[in-house]
Amino acid sequence: MNKKYQVVILGGGSGGISTASHLIKAGIKDVLIIDHADYHAYQPAWPLVGSGAEKKENSRKKMKKVIPHGADFLQQKVTAIQAVERIIRLNNNEQINYEYLVVALGLQLDFEKIEGLPATLGKNNVCTNYLYDYADYTYASLKKVTAGNVIVTKPSTPIKGGVAPENSLFTFDEFFKNKKKDRPTLILKSALDSLFPVEKYRREIEKQIEKKGISYDLQHELIAVNGPEKTATFKNLATSEIYSLPFEMLLVTPPMSAPDVIKQSTLSDEEGWLDVNKHTLQHVRHQNVFGLGDCTNLPTVKMGAAVRKQAPVLAQNLIAQIKGKPLKGYYNGMTACPIATEYGQAIMAEFGYDLKPKESLPLDQSKTNPLLYQIKKRGIPLMYWHGMLKGRS
Ligand SMILES: Cc1cc2nc3c(=O)[nH]c(=O)nc-3n(C[C@H](O)[C@H](O)[C@H](O)COP(=O)(O)OP(=O)(O)OC[C@H]3O[C@@H](n4cnc5c(N)ncnc54)[C@H](O)[C@@H]3O)c2cc1C
Protein backbone atom coordinates (compact mmCIF):
# COMPACT_ATOMS: atom_id res chain seq x y z
CA MET A 1 0.00 0.00 0.00
CA ASN A 2 1.23 3.51 -0.79
CA LYS A 3 -1.84 5.60 -0.03
CA LYS A 4 -2.15 9.31 0.64
CA TYR A 5 -4.49 10.98 3.14
CA GLN A 6 -5.20 14.63 3.81
CA VAL A 7 -4.86 14.04 7.59
CA VAL A 8 -3.06 11.11 9.23
CA ILE A 9 -3.38 10.71 13.01
CA LEU A 10 -0.73 8.60 14.75
CA GLY A 11 -2.22 6.95 17.85
CA GLY A 12 -5.78 5.90 18.61
CA GLY A 13 -5.63 6.78 22.32
CA SER A 14 -7.37 9.65 24.10
CA GLY A 15 -5.77 12.36 21.95
CA GLY A 16 -5.98 10.61 18.57
CA ILE A 17 -9.63 9.56 18.82
CA SER A 18 -10.93 12.82 20.25
CA THR A 19 -9.04 14.88 17.65
CA ALA A 20 -10.39 12.68 14.82
CA SER A 21 -13.93 13.21 16.11
CA HIS A 22 -13.50 17.00 16.22
CA LEU A 23 -12.03 17.06 12.68
CA ILE A 24 -14.78 14.89 11.19
CA LYS A 25 -17.51 16.95 12.90
CA ALA A 26 -15.93 20.04 11.31
CA GLY A 27 -16.19 18.48 7.84
CA ILE A 28 -12.68 17.08 7.27
CA LYS A 29 -13.32 13.88 5.29
CA ASP A 30 -10.01 12.27 4.46
CA VAL A 31 -8.73 11.10 7.88
CA LEU A 32 -6.70 7.99 8.74
CA ILE A 33 -5.94 6.81 12.31
CA ILE A 34 -2.99 4.43 12.74
CA ASP A 35 -2.57 2.37 15.95
CA HIS A 36 -1.21 -1.12 16.54
CA ALA A 37 -3.36 -1.86 19.61
CA ASP A 38 -6.42 -4.16 19.66
CA TYR A 39 -8.02 -2.15 22.47
CA HIS A 40 -8.53 1.47 23.49
CA ALA A 41 -8.17 1.81 27.28
CA TYR A 42 -9.50 4.33 29.78
CA GLN A 43 -6.25 4.25 31.79
CA PRO A 44 -7.38 6.42 34.77
CA ALA A 45 -9.44 3.40 35.91
CA TRP A 46 -6.33 1.29 36.56
CA PRO A 47 -5.44 2.69 40.04
CA LEU A 48 -9.06 1.94 41.03
CA VAL A 49 -8.57 -1.63 39.71
CA GLY A 50 -5.38 -1.86 41.79
CA SER A 51 -7.32 -0.88 44.90
CA GLY A 52 -10.18 -3.29 44.19
CA ALA A 53 -12.70 -0.51 43.47
CA GLU A 54 -13.14 -1.28 39.74
CA LYS A 55 -12.99 -4.27 37.36
CA LYS A 56 -10.26 -4.00 34.75
CA GLU A 57 -12.53 -5.35 31.98
CA ASN A 58 -14.62 -2.15 32.33
CA SER A 59 -11.60 -0.01 31.41
CA ARG A 60 -11.29 -0.86 27.72
CA LYS A 61 -13.15 -1.33 24.44
CA LYS A 62 -12.15 -2.85 21.12
CA MET A 63 -10.26 -0.18 19.13
CA LYS A 64 -12.63 -0.50 16.17
CA LYS A 65 -15.56 0.49 18.44
CA VAL A 66 -14.07 3.90 19.23
CA ILE A 67 -12.94 4.87 15.70
CA PRO A 68 -15.33 7.70 14.68
CA HIS A 69 -17.59 7.12 11.66
CA GLY A 70 -15.97 8.75 8.67
CA ALA A 71 -12.36 7.99 9.67
CA ASP A 72 -10.32 5.10 8.28
CA PHE A 73 -8.35 2.90 10.67
CA LEU A 74 -5.13 1.03 10.01
CA GLN A 75 -3.97 -1.43 12.66
CA GLN A 76 -0.20 -1.21 12.26
CA LYS A 77 2.80 -0.15 14.29
CA VAL A 78 4.44 3.09 13.15
CA THR A 79 8.17 2.43 12.72
CA ALA A 80 9.36 5.76 11.29
CA ILE A 81 8.11 9.30 10.71
CA GLN A 82 9.79 11.11 7.81
CA ALA A 83 8.45 14.60 8.34
CA VAL A 84 10.38 16.24 5.48
CA GLU A 85 9.10 13.72 2.90
CA ARG A 86 5.67 13.51 4.66
CA ILE A 87 5.86 9.73 4.89
CA ILE A 88 4.88 7.31 7.68
CA ARG A 89 6.60 3.92 7.62
CA LEU A 90 4.84 0.90 9.06
CA ASN A 91 5.78 -2.41 10.61
CA ASN A 92 4.59 -4.32 7.53
CA ASN A 93 7.05 -2.32 5.37
CA GLU A 94 4.26 -0.30 3.76
CA GLN A 95 4.15 3.49 3.81
CA ILE A 96 1.46 6.14 4.07
CA ASN A 97 1.78 9.66 2.66
CA TYR A 98 0.05 12.62 4.23
CA GLU A 99 -0.58 16.32 3.79
CA TYR A 100 -1.13 17.02 7.49
CA LEU A 101 -0.04 14.95 10.47
CA VAL A 102 -1.34 14.71 14.05
CA VAL A 103 0.99 12.94 16.48
CA ALA A 104 -0.72 11.44 19.55
CA LEU A 105 1.46 8.43 20.34
CA GLY A 106 1.34 8.70 24.15
CA LEU A 107 4.50 7.81 26.03
CA GLN A 108 6.71 4.82 26.50
CA LEU A 109 7.07 2.91 29.79
CA ASP A 110 10.76 2.23 30.48
CA PHE A 111 10.53 -0.67 32.99
CA GLU A 112 13.93 -1.95 31.86
CA LYS A 113 15.63 1.19 33.22
CA ILE A 114 15.15 -0.29 36.72
CA GLU A 115 17.54 -3.19 37.18
CA GLY A 116 15.80 -6.51 37.88
CA LEU A 117 12.29 -5.08 37.43
CA PRO A 118 11.11 -6.71 34.16
CA ALA A 119 12.01 -10.20 35.47
CA THR A 120 9.95 -9.83 38.64
CA LEU A 121 7.01 -7.65 37.58
CA GLY A 122 3.75 -9.49 38.33
CA LYS A 123 5.56 -11.82 40.77
CA ASN A 124 6.77 -11.56 44.39
CA ASN A 125 4.18 -8.80 45.05
CA VAL A 126 6.00 -6.47 42.62
CA CYS A 127 3.16 -4.54 40.99
CA THR A 128 2.33 -1.71 38.62
CA ASN A 129 -0.93 0.01 37.75
CA TYR A 130 0.55 1.26 34.47
CA LEU A 131 -0.31 -1.85 32.41
CA TYR A 132 -3.78 -3.28 31.87
CA ASP A 133 -2.51 -6.84 32.34
CA TYR A 134 -1.01 -6.11 35.77
CA ALA A 135 -3.49 -3.72 37.45
CA ASP A 136 -5.48 -6.53 39.12
CA TYR A 137 -2.26 -8.15 40.41
CA THR A 138 -1.88 -5.02 42.59
CA TYR A 139 -5.14 -5.79 44.38
CA ALA A 140 -4.34 -9.51 44.60
CA SER A 141 -1.01 -8.61 46.28
CA LEU A 142 -2.64 -6.07 48.60
CA LYS A 143 -4.99 -8.73 49.93
CA LYS A 144 -2.05 -11.02 50.76
CA VAL A 145 -0.01 -8.46 52.72
CA THR A 146 -0.40 -8.44 56.50
CA ALA A 147 2.81 -6.77 57.76
CA GLY A 148 6.13 -5.34 56.59
CA ASN A 149 6.67 -2.50 54.13
CA VAL A 150 4.29 -1.57 51.32
CA ILE A 151 6.41 0.74 49.15
CA VAL A 152 4.99 2.95 46.37
CA THR A 153 7.48 4.59 44.00
CA LYS A 154 7.52 7.57 41.65
CA PRO A 155 10.34 8.21 39.14
CA SER A 156 12.16 11.44 38.29
CA THR A 157 10.88 11.50 34.67
CA PRO A 158 7.60 13.11 33.64
CA ILE A 159 4.79 10.57 34.08
CA LYS A 160 1.18 10.27 32.97
CA GLY A 161 -1.58 10.22 35.57
CA GLY A 162 0.55 12.52 37.82
CA VAL A 163 -0.80 11.63 41.26
CA ALA A 164 -1.78 8.00 40.61
CA PRO A 165 0.90 6.71 43.06
CA GLU A 166 -0.37 8.91 45.93
CA ASN A 167 -3.92 7.96 45.01
CA SER A 168 -3.01 4.27 45.46
CA LEU A 169 -1.30 4.88 48.81
CA PHE A 170 -4.34 6.66 50.18
CA THR A 171 -6.70 3.85 49.24
CA PHE A 172 -4.22 1.25 50.57
CA ASP A 173 -4.29 3.09 53.91
CA GLU A 174 -8.07 2.85 53.92
CA PHE A 175 -7.82 -0.86 53.03
CA PHE A 176 -5.67 -1.52 56.13
CA LYS A 177 -7.50 0.98 58.35
CA ASN A 178 -9.12 -1.45 60.74
CA LYS A 179 -5.96 -3.49 61.35
CA LYS A 180 -4.42 -2.06 64.49
CA LYS A 181 -1.82 -4.84 64.98
CA ASP A 182 0.67 -5.92 62.33
CA ARG A 183 -0.50 -3.15 60.03
CA PRO A 184 1.91 -2.82 57.11
CA THR A 185 4.05 0.32 57.01
CA LEU A 186 3.07 2.50 54.03
CA ILE A 187 6.00 4.26 52.36
CA LEU A 188 6.18 6.69 49.43
CA LYS A 189 9.55 7.01 47.66
CA SER A 190 9.31 9.84 45.15
CA ALA A 191 12.24 10.96 43.02
CA LEU A 192 10.63 14.39 42.60
CA ASP A 193 11.54 17.30 44.84
CA SER A 194 7.94 18.18 45.67
CA LEU A 195 4.68 16.31 46.29
CA PHE A 196 2.71 18.48 43.85
CA PRO A 197 3.43 21.55 41.68
CA VAL A 198 0.48 23.66 42.93
CA GLU A 199 0.73 24.82 46.54
CA LYS A 200 -2.98 24.71 47.40
CA TYR A 201 -3.23 21.00 46.53
CA ARG A 202 0.27 20.18 47.79
CA ARG A 203 -0.77 21.30 51.28
CA GLU A 204 -3.80 19.00 51.24
CA ILE A 205 -1.77 16.02 49.95
CA GLU A 206 0.81 16.63 52.72
CA LYS A 207 -1.99 16.81 55.27
CA GLN A 208 -3.46 13.50 54.07
CA ILE A 209 -0.04 11.81 54.14
CA GLU A 210 0.64 12.98 57.69
CA LYS A 211 -2.87 12.13 58.91
CA LYS A 212 -2.54 8.60 57.59
CA GLY A 213 0.94 8.10 59.07
CA ILE A 214 2.50 7.41 55.66
CA SER A 215 6.25 7.85 55.66
CA TYR A 216 7.67 9.59 52.59
CA ASP A 217 10.95 10.66 51.06
CA LEU A 218 11.44 13.07 48.19
CA GLN A 219 14.35 12.81 45.74
CA HIS A 220 14.67 9.07 46.41
CA GLU A 221 14.61 7.11 43.13
CA LEU A 222 14.03 3.37 42.71
CA ILE A 223 17.01 1.97 40.76
CA ALA A 224 16.86 -1.83 41.30
CA VAL A 225 14.53 -4.59 42.49
CA ASN A 226 15.33 -8.07 43.74
CA GLY A 227 12.00 -9.89 43.58
CA PRO A 228 12.89 -13.25 45.19
CA GLU A 229 14.67 -11.51 48.09
CA LYS A 230 12.01 -8.79 48.23
CA THR A 231 14.40 -5.85 48.42
CA ALA A 232 14.20 -2.53 46.60
CA THR A 233 17.26 -0.33 46.05
CA PHE A 234 17.04 3.45 45.99
CA LYS A 235 19.30 6.36 45.20
CA ASN A 236 19.07 9.53 47.24
CA LEU A 237 19.37 12.08 44.42
CA ALA A 238 20.47 14.84 46.82
CA THR A 239 23.39 12.93 48.43
CA SER A 240 23.98 10.09 45.87
CA GLU A 241 23.68 7.58 48.76
CA ILE A 242 22.44 4.14 47.62
CA TYR A 243 20.53 1.92 50.05
CA SER A 244 18.14 -1.07 50.05
CA LEU A 245 14.87 -1.65 51.88
CA PRO A 246 12.90 -4.87 52.39
CA PHE A 247 9.32 -4.89 51.09
CA GLU A 248 6.26 -7.08 51.32
CA MET A 249 4.68 -5.27 48.39
CA LEU A 250 6.19 -2.85 45.86
CA LEU A 251 4.01 -0.68 43.59
CA VAL A 252 6.17 0.74 40.82
CA THR A 253 5.49 3.75 38.64
CA PRO A 254 8.10 3.19 35.92
CA PRO A 255 10.30 5.85 34.31
CA MET A 256 8.64 7.18 31.14
CA SER A 257 9.86 8.88 27.97
CA ALA A 258 8.67 9.81 24.48
CA PRO A 259 8.11 6.85 22.14
CA ASP A 260 11.34 5.83 20.33
CA VAL A 261 9.71 6.53 16.96
CA ILE A 262 9.45 10.22 17.94
CA LYS A 263 12.93 10.34 19.50
CA GLN A 264 14.36 8.98 16.23
CA SER A 265 12.52 11.51 14.03
CA THR A 266 13.18 15.17 13.25
CA LEU A 267 10.05 16.02 15.25
CA SER A 268 11.61 15.68 18.71
CA ASP A 269 13.10 18.26 21.04
CA GLU A 270 16.42 17.69 22.83
CA GLU A 271 14.80 15.37 25.38
CA GLY A 272 12.94 13.35 22.75
CA TRP A 273 9.44 14.81 23.23
CA LEU A 274 7.36 16.08 20.30
CA ASP A 275 8.35 19.72 19.90
CA VAL A 276 5.14 21.76 19.71
CA ASN A 277 4.11 25.35 20.37
CA LYS A 278 2.59 25.26 23.85
CA HIS A 279 -0.43 27.37 22.90
CA THR A 280 -1.24 26.41 19.28
CA LEU A 281 -0.07 22.74 19.41
CA GLN A 282 1.55 23.21 16.00
CA HIS A 283 5.00 21.68 15.55
CA VAL A 284 7.68 24.36 15.95
CA ARG A 285 9.51 23.44 12.70
CA HIS A 286 6.96 21.60 10.50
CA GLN A 287 3.84 23.71 9.95
CA ASN A 288 1.81 20.75 8.65
CA VAL A 289 2.40 18.75 11.86
CA PHE A 290 0.44 19.11 15.11
CA GLY A 291 0.59 17.12 18.33
CA LEU A 292 -1.16 16.62 21.64
CA GLY A 293 -1.13 14.54 24.77
CA ASP A 294 1.56 12.61 26.60
CA CYS A 295 4.10 12.47 23.73
CA THR A 296 4.49 16.27 23.57
CA ASN A 297 6.75 18.70 25.43
CA LEU A 298 3.75 20.73 26.64
CA PRO A 299 4.81 21.89 30.13
CA THR A 300 1.75 20.64 31.98
CA VAL A 301 0.91 17.48 33.96
CA LYS A 302 0.28 14.68 31.42
CA MET A 303 -3.39 13.79 31.94
CA GLY A 304 -6.43 12.76 29.90
CA ALA A 305 -8.05 15.90 31.32
CA ALA A 306 -5.35 17.98 29.59
CA VAL A 307 -5.92 16.09 26.30
CA ARG A 308 -9.62 16.92 26.60
CA LYS A 309 -8.78 20.64 26.48
CA GLN A 310 -6.10 20.23 23.79
CA ALA A 311 -8.10 18.28 21.18
CA PRO A 312 -10.58 21.04 20.18
CA VAL A 313 -7.75 23.61 20.05
CA LEU A 314 -5.67 21.34 17.83
CA ALA A 315 -8.60 20.63 15.50
CA GLN A 316 -9.43 24.35 15.21
CA ASN A 317 -5.81 25.25 14.41
CA LEU A 318 -5.25 22.37 11.99
CA ILE A 319 -8.36 23.39 10.04
CA ALA A 320 -7.15 27.02 10.00
CA GLN A 321 -3.77 25.83 8.69
CA ILE A 322 -5.47 23.82 5.93
CA LYS A 323 -7.47 26.93 4.94
CA GLY A 324 -4.41 29.21 5.12
CA LYS A 325 -5.93 31.25 7.97
CA PRO A 326 -4.28 32.44 11.24
CA LEU A 327 -4.25 29.93 14.13
CA LYS A 328 -6.63 31.29 16.75
CA GLY A 329 -7.06 28.23 18.98
CA TYR A 330 -5.21 28.76 22.28
CA TYR A 331 -4.37 26.10 24.89
CA ASN A 332 -3.55 27.56 28.31
CA GLY A 333 -2.14 24.39 29.90
CA MET A 334 -5.34 23.40 31.70
CA THR A 335 -5.16 19.98 33.30
CA ALA A 336 -6.97 18.22 36.16
CA CYS A 337 -5.77 15.65 38.68
CA PRO A 338 -8.44 13.85 40.71
CA ILE A 339 -6.95 12.14 43.80
CA ALA A 340 -8.93 9.59 45.83
CA THR A 341 -8.02 10.29 49.46
CA GLU A 342 -9.91 7.16 50.53
CA TYR A 343 -12.62 4.90 49.06
CA GLY A 344 -15.50 7.34 48.53
CA GLN A 345 -13.58 10.64 49.02
CA ALA A 346 -11.44 12.67 46.61
CA ILE A 347 -9.91 16.06 45.89
CA MET A 348 -9.57 17.48 42.37
CA ALA A 349 -6.65 19.72 41.41
CA GLU A 350 -7.36 21.92 38.35
CA PHE A 351 -4.86 24.43 36.98
CA GLY A 352 -3.07 25.77 33.88
CA TYR A 353 0.50 26.71 32.87
CA ASP A 354 0.57 29.45 35.54
CA LEU A 355 0.10 26.79 38.29
CA LYS A 356 -2.80 28.80 39.74
CA PRO A 357 -5.94 26.83 40.73
CA LYS A 358 -8.79 27.24 38.18
CA GLU A 359 -11.59 25.15 39.65
CA SER A 360 -14.67 24.38 37.57
CA LEU A 361 -17.02 23.33 40.39
CA PRO A 362 -18.69 25.66 42.94
CA LEU A 363 -16.81 24.09 45.88
CA ASP A 364 -13.26 24.06 47.27
CA GLN A 365 -11.75 21.21 45.23
CA SER A 366 -8.74 20.95 47.55
CA LYS A 367 -11.01 19.69 50.34
CA THR A 368 -11.81 16.00 50.35
CA ASN A 369 -15.40 15.42 49.23
CA PRO A 370 -17.62 12.40 48.31
CA LEU A 371 -18.99 14.23 45.24
CA LEU A 372 -15.48 14.54 43.77
CA TYR A 373 -14.96 10.78 44.25
CA GLN A 374 -18.21 9.99 42.40
CA ILE A 375 -17.18 12.38 39.62
CA LYS A 376 -13.81 10.57 39.38
CA LYS A 377 -15.22 7.06 39.55
CA ARG A 378 -18.47 7.43 37.57
CA GLY A 379 -18.87 10.89 36.01
CA ILE A 380 -15.53 11.27 34.21
CA PRO A 381 -15.57 7.76 32.61
CA LEU A 382 -19.09 8.45 31.24
CA MET A 383 -17.97 11.83 29.94
CA TYR A 384 -14.86 10.17 28.46
CA TRP A 385 -16.56 7.41 26.47
CA HIS A 386 -19.69 9.34 25.43
CA GLY A 387 -18.43 12.94 25.27
CA MET A 388 -14.68 13.42 24.85
CA LEU A 389 -14.01 10.54 22.43
CA LYS A 390 -16.96 11.65 20.31
CA GLY A 391 -15.73 15.26 20.11
CA ARG A 392 -18.61 16.50 22.27
CA SER A 393 -16.70 17.92 25.23
C1 LIG B 1 -2.30 4.48 35.96
C2 LIG B 1 -2.80 5.70 35.23
C3 LIG B 1 -3.62 6.62 35.89
C4 LIG B 1 -4.07 7.75 35.22
N1 LIG B 1 -4.92 8.61 35.88
C5 LIG B 1 -5.46 9.67 35.21
C6 LIG B 1 -6.47 10.47 35.82
O1 LIG B 1 -6.89 10.24 36.97
N2 LIG B 1 -6.98 11.50 35.10
C7 LIG B 1 -6.55 11.79 33.84
O2 LIG B 1 -7.06 12.73 33.23
N3 LIG B 1 -5.59 11.05 33.24
C8 LIG B 1 -5.04 10.00 33.89
N4 LIG B 1 -4.10 9.20 33.28
C9 LIG B 1 -3.43 9.69 32.04
C10 LIG B 1 -4.19 9.49 30.74
O3 LIG B 1 -4.58 8.15 30.58
C11 LIG B 1 -3.25 9.93 29.60
O4 LIG B 1 -2.75 11.21 29.87
C12 LIG B 1 -3.96 9.94 28.25
O5 LIG B 1 -4.37 8.64 27.91
C13 LIG B 1 -3.02 10.52 27.18
O6 LIG B 1 -3.57 10.39 25.90
P1 LIG B 1 -2.62 10.21 24.63
O7 LIG B 1 -3.52 10.16 23.44
O8 LIG B 1 -1.53 11.19 24.68
O9 LIG B 1 -1.93 8.78 24.87
P2 LIG B 1 -2.63 7.35 24.94
O10 LIG B 1 -4.05 7.48 25.35
O11 LIG B 1 -1.73 6.50 25.78
O12 LIG B 1 -2.61 6.83 23.43
C14 LIG B 1 -1.43 6.56 22.72
C15 LIG B 1 -1.78 5.56 21.61
O13 LIG B 1 -0.67 5.46 20.72
C16 LIG B 1 -0.52 4.10 20.32
N5 LIG B 1 0.86 3.90 19.90
C17 LIG B 1 1.99 4.12 20.62
N6 LIG B 1 3.08 3.85 19.86
C18 LIG B 1 2.63 3.44 18.64
C19 LIG B 1 3.27 3.06 17.44
N7 LIG B 1 4.61 3.04 17.31
N8 LIG B 1 2.50 2.73 16.38
C20 LIG B 1 1.14 2.76 16.47
N9 LIG B 1 0.47 3.13 17.58
C21 LIG B 1 1.21 3.48 18.66
C22 LIG B 1 -0.90 3.32 21.58
O14 LIG B 1 -1.28 1.99 21.26
C23 LIG B 1 -2.05 4.14 22.13
O15 LIG B 1 -3.31 3.69 21.68
C24 LIG B 1 -3.67 8.02 33.88
C25 LIG B 1 -2.86 7.08 33.22
C26 LIG B 1 -2.45 5.93 33.88
C27 LIG B 1 -1.63 4.91 33.14
The ligand as a Tripos MOL2 file, in Angstrom:
@<TRIPOS>MOLECULE
LIG
   53    58     1     0     0
SMALL
NO_CHARGES

@<TRIPOS>ATOM
      1 C1         -2.3050    4.4750   35.9560 C.3       1 LIG1
      2 C2         -2.7980    5.7040   35.2290 C.ar      1 LIG1
      3 C3         -3.6190    6.6240   35.8920 C.ar      1 LIG1
      4 C4         -4.0690    7.7530   35.2230 C.ar      1 LIG1
      5 N1         -4.9220    8.6120   35.8850 N.ar      1 LIG1
      6 C5         -5.4550    9.6660   35.2150 C.ar      1 LIG1
      7 C6         -6.4710   10.4700   35.8240 C.ar      1 LIG1
      8 O1         -6.8890   10.2410   36.9750 O.2       1 LIG1
      9 N2         -6.9800   11.5020   35.1030 N.ar      1 LIG1
     10 C7         -6.5520   11.7860   33.8430 C.ar      1 LIG1
     11 O2         -7.0550   12.7270   33.2290 O.2       1 LIG1
     12 N3         -5.5860   11.0480   33.2380 N.ar      1 LIG1
     13 C8         -5.0400    9.9950   33.8930 C.ar      1 LIG1
     14 N4         -4.1040    9.1960   33.2760 N.ar      1 LIG1
     15 C9         -3.4290    9.6920   32.0370 C.3       1 LIG1
     16 C10        -4.1860    9.4880   30.7440 C.3       1 LIG1
     17 O3         -4.5800    8.1470   30.5780 O.3       1 LIG1
     18 C11        -3.2510    9.9270   29.5970 C.3       1 LIG1
     19 O4         -2.7550   11.2130   29.8730 O.3       1 LIG1
     20 C12        -3.9590    9.9430   28.2540 C.3       1 LIG1
     21 O5         -4.3730    8.6410   27.9130 O.3       1 LIG1
     22 C13        -3.0200   10.5180   27.1850 C.3       1 LIG1
     23 O6         -3.5720   10.3880   25.8960 O.3       1 LIG1
     24 P1         -2.6250   10.2090   24.6290 P.3       1 LIG1
     25 O7         -3.5190   10.1590   23.4420 O.co2     1 LIG1
     26 O8         -1.5330   11.1870   24.6790 O.co2     1 LIG1
     27 O9         -1.9280    8.7750   24.8660 O.3       1 LIG1
     28 P2         -2.6280    7.3540   24.9450 P.3       1 LIG1
     29 O10        -4.0510    7.4800   25.3540 O.co2     1 LIG1
     30 O11        -1.7290    6.5020   25.7840 O.co2     1 LIG1
     31 O12        -2.6080    6.8270   23.4350 O.3       1 LIG1
     32 C14        -1.4310    6.5620   22.7150 C.3       1 LIG1
     33 C15        -1.7760    5.5590   21.6070 C.3       1 LIG1
     34 O13        -0.6730    5.4580   20.7220 O.3       1 LIG1
     35 C16        -0.5220    4.0950   20.3200 C.3       1 LIG1
     36 N5          0.8590    3.8960   19.9030 N.ar      1 LIG1
     37 C17         1.9890    4.1230   20.6170 C.ar      1 LIG1
     38 N6          3.0830    3.8490   19.8570 N.ar      1 LIG1
     39 C18         2.6270    3.4450   18.6380 C.ar      1 LIG1
     40 C19         3.2710    3.0640   17.4390 C.ar      1 LIG1
     41 N7          4.6070    3.0380   17.3110 N.pl3     1 LIG1
     42 N8          2.4980    2.7280   16.3830 N.ar      1 LIG1
     43 C20         1.1370    2.7640   16.4740 C.ar      1 LIG1
     44 N9          0.4740    3.1350   17.5800 N.ar      1 LIG1
     45 C21         1.2120    3.4790   18.6600 C.ar      1 LIG1
     46 C22        -0.9010    3.3160   21.5760 C.3       1 LIG1
     47 O14        -1.2820    1.9870   21.2560 O.3       1 LIG1
     48 C23        -2.0510    4.1440   22.1340 C.3       1 LIG1
     49 O15        -3.3070    3.6860   21.6790 O.3       1 LIG1
     50 C24        -3.6700    8.0170   33.8850 C.ar      1 LIG1
     51 C25        -2.8640    7.0760   33.2200 C.ar      1 LIG1
     52 C26        -2.4520    5.9350   33.8750 C.ar      1 LIG1
     53 C27        -1.6340    4.9080   33.1410 C.3       1 LIG1
@<TRIPOS>BOND
     1     1     2 1
     2     2     3 ar
     3     2    52 ar
     4     3     4 ar
     5     4     5 ar
     6     4    50 ar
     7     5     6 ar
     8     6     7 ar
     9     6    13 1
    10     7     8 2
    11     7     9 ar
    12     9    10 ar
    13    10    11 2
    14    10    12 ar
    15    12    13 ar
    16    13    14 ar
    17    14    15 1
    18    14    50 ar
    19    15    16 1
    20    16    17 1
    21    16    18 1
    22    18    19 1
    23    18    20 1
    24    20    21 1
    25    20    22 1
    26    22    23 1
    27    23    24 1
    28    24    25 2
    29    24    26 1
    30    24    27 1
    31    27    28 1
    32    28    29 2
    33    28    30 1
    34    28    31 1
    35    31    32 1
    36    32    33 1
    37    33    34 1
    38    33    48 1
    39    34    35 1
    40    35    36 1
    41    35    46 1
    42    36    37 ar
    43    36    45 ar
    44    37    38 ar
    45    38    39 ar
    46    39    40 ar
    47    39    45 ar
    48    40    41 1
    49    40    42 ar
    50    42    43 ar
    51    43    44 ar
    52    44    45 ar
    53    46    47 1
    54    46    48 1
    55    48    49 1
    56    50    51 ar
    57    51    52 ar
    58    52    53 1
@<TRIPOS>SUBSTRUCTURE
     1 LIG1         1 GROUP 0 **** ****
